[in-house]
Amino acid sequence: MNFSIDTRTLQPGDIFVAVSGAQADGHDFAVQALKNGAAGAMGSGSGMSSPPAR
């Protein structure tokens, strides 16, 4: 298992870590990360919510 902050390089089974950056907010990509096969997603604050059921 690995950690990823980028849905473009995320591998199935990775944990997606949502990071707010100058160009984009990773929280906006958490659901996409799960659809891409992430084992889970974590972030900070209220930007994270429960994803839709798979």
Residue frames as qw, qx, qy, qz and C-alpha x, y, z in Angstrom:
[[0.000, 0.892, 0.453, 0.000, 0.00, 0.00, 0.00],
 [0.413, 0.090, 0.021, 0.906, 1.24, 3.47, -0.88],
 [0.031, 0.746, 0.391, -0.538, 0.00, 7.01, -0.40],
 [0.371, 0.345, 0.463, 0.727, -0.83, 9.35, -3.27],
 [0.036, 0.581, 0.283, -0.762, -1.71, 13.04, -3.53],
 [0.263, 0.409, -0.423, -0.765, -2.41, 12.89, -7.27],
 [0.786, 0.242, 0.452, -0.346, -5.31, 10.95, -8.83],
 [0.637, 0.663, -0.316, -0.235, -3.39, 10.83, -12.13],
 [0.340, 0.499, -0.785, 0.137, -0.67, 8.63, -10.62],
 [0.618, -0.274, 0.531, -0.511, -2.78, 6.80, -8.03],
 [0.344, 0.155, -0.905, -0.198, -2.61, 2.99, -8.22],
 [0.740, -0.381, -0.374, -0.408, -5.43, 0.69, -7.09],
 [0.790, -0.346, -0.432, 0.265, -5.11, 0.06, -3.37],
 [0.347, 0.239, -0.248, 0.872, -3.32, 3.35, -2.62],
 [0.193, -0.722, -0.523, 0.410, -4.55, 5.75, 0.05],
 [0.262, 0.663, 0.233, 0.661, -5.42, 9.15, -1.40],
 [0.372, -0.503, -0.354, 0.696, -4.29, 12.10, 0.72],
 [0.192, 0.848, 0.370, 0.326, -6.18, 15.30, -0.11],
 [0.465, -0.353, -0.092, 0.807, -3.90, 18.34, 0.11],
 [0.214, 0.934, 0.261, -0.116, -4.92, 21.94, -0.51],
 [0.620, -0.074, 0.242, 0.742, -2.46, 23.58, -2.89],
 [0.007, -0.480, 0.075, 0.874, -1.96, 26.86, -4.70],
 [0.217, 0.137, -0.640, -0.725, -3.38, 25.48, -7.97],
 [0.632, -0.223, -0.588, -0.452, -5.98, 22.95, -6.79],
 [0.513, -0.389, 0.527, -0.555, -7.64, 21.52, -3.70],
 [0.192, 0.175, -0.961, -0.093, -7.16, 17.77, -3.43],
 [0.351, 0.205, 0.730, -0.550, -10.42, 17.46, -1.51],
 [0.589, 0.455, -0.066, -0.665, -12.20, 18.07, -4.82],
 [0.538, 0.405, -0.687, -0.273, -10.67, 14.85, -6.18],
 [0.349, -0.268, 0.821, -0.363, -11.37, 12.44, -3.30],
 [0.793, 0.262, 0.386, -0.392, -14.40, 10.80, -4.92],
 [0.679, 0.628, -0.340, -0.168, -12.49, 10.41, -8.20],
 [0.036, 0.547, -0.818, 0.172, -9.63, 8.77, -6.30],
 [0.572, -0.042, 0.732, -0.368, -12.04, 6.20, -4.85],
 [0.798, 0.495, 0.115, -0.323, -13.54, 5.57, -8.29],
 [0.488, 0.683, -0.543, -0.029, -9.97, 5.03, -9.56],
 [0.861, -0.018, -0.500, 0.086, -9.47, 2.26, -6.99],
 [0.034, 0.530, -0.552, 0.643, -8.08, 4.02, -3.93],
 [0.462, -0.245, -0.826, 0.208, -8.45, 1.92, -0.79],
 [0.285, -0.766, -0.480, 0.318, -9.40, 5.06, 1.11],
 [0.271, 0.649, 0.066, 0.708, -9.06, 8.82, 1.23],
 [0.465, -0.633, -0.400, 0.472, -8.11, 11.23, 3.97],
 [0.241, 0.615, 0.111, 0.743, -8.00, 14.97, 4.23],
 [0.232, -0.164, -0.500, 0.818, -8.48, 17.82, 6.62],
 [0.234, 0.141, 0.155, -0.949, -11.38, 19.89, 7.82],
 [0.586, 0.372, 0.541, -0.475, -14.93, 19.70, 6.59],
 [0.376, 0.531, -0.492, -0.578, -13.82, 19.32, 2.96],
 [0.190, 0.115, -0.965, -0.137, -14.09, 15.54, 3.27],
 [0.695, -0.039, 0.250, -0.673, -17.43, 13.79, 3.40],
 [0.652, -0.011, 0.757, -0.039, -18.61, 10.25, 2.96],
 [0.128, 0.255, -0.669, -0.687, -18.29, 9.10, -0.67],
 [0.783, 0.101, -0.086, -0.608, -21.23, 7.60, -2.51],
 [0.794, -0.160, 0.582, -0.074, -21.56, 3.81, -2.21],
 [0.041, 0.435, -0.748, -0.499, -19.63, 1.87, -4.84]]
